[in-house]
């Protein structure tokens, strides 16, 4: 009796068991191939999009932003600097449209950027002018440029309206600019700029890689910090004269439909290489527009190399900054003068700007890998460790428009 005949002679229950066992064995052997076929591969996080300048051309840095940066350092000789040049420029352009010819001339001299910054990152900005609703307002100015609020009579409602609008425009990040101190009774006209971002890094900075370390402050003290770490391929540029080293940490694309068509946003870090200089301010005061052009051009053309970049976890949140002193240093003191008029806004005269505020809600913290994130390279060619003061810019690497933000981190 052959094997086939023996199988036929077996009870049905036994035969079915043998068949099921054989099928299970075959499926077990084929499982890796079947699972690979059935389970789709995780999506790859798109590489940062960078539009390189034309052959022979350099990256252009917005001149107004550099001038604003220098004015801020003159207005505030010590401590950290945080600015939102793009939103502040929009506020000034709005004021320029509304102001008398002499005021408009002062803003015209600043060469304000005419185009908004744009990138693939999710960045929330606001640039609003709030005016007392009891003033004799011209109807055309009530849309898109100015927002009437009841400063006279219902001051608490005015504060609520201002904070609510700024919260909406900033994605909930900025919601406490107006209060009895920043907009007291008697206020009629204020300008506000806001910026909100939570960094979502292209090269992950996993929480388990974060280490405790010391940050050497510009005032000579040392602060315990959480030092985040990213391992990946980075563009790194060195000053031929040995004054600085720079790198760019790209952010992931946001979820807007236009994100894939826009350049990636980056946190550009510029580190003074001179260890004997505690502050980053001397370098920041020295760098002119042409120097930023050269730094960003060098980064744009740098070949990414395997590197480990470490920087302290840091944030700017909840600090309402008066821009009045900085505006004075920019040559715009006339905006606040008792005789100032804004004829395209109101026939009431005089009608000076009472205040100009900036509030930023920026968080640069750890970011875990997501499916498709770039893997850490096997070999690290260099390490950059930002444990001393540095200059930073938040902007697409090659954009000629005003950065979302820029500043000096001197103290932690």
Secondary structure by P-SEA (a helix, b strand, c coil): ccaaaaaaaccaaaaaaaaaaaaaaaaaaaaaaaaaaaccccccccccccccccccccccccaaaaaaaaaaaaaccccbbbbbaaaaaaaaaaaaacccaaaaaaaaaaccccbbbbcccbbbbbbbbbccccccccccccccccccccccccaaaaaaaaaaaaaaaaccccccccccccccccccbbbbbbbbbccccccccccccbbbbbbbccccbbbbbbbbbbbcbbbbbbcccccccbbbbbbccccccccccbbbbbbbbbbccccccccaaaaaaaccaaaaaaaaaaaaaccccbbbbbbcccccccccccaaaaaaaaccccccccccccccccccccccccbbbbbbbccbbbbbbccccccccccccccccccccccccccccccccccccccccccc
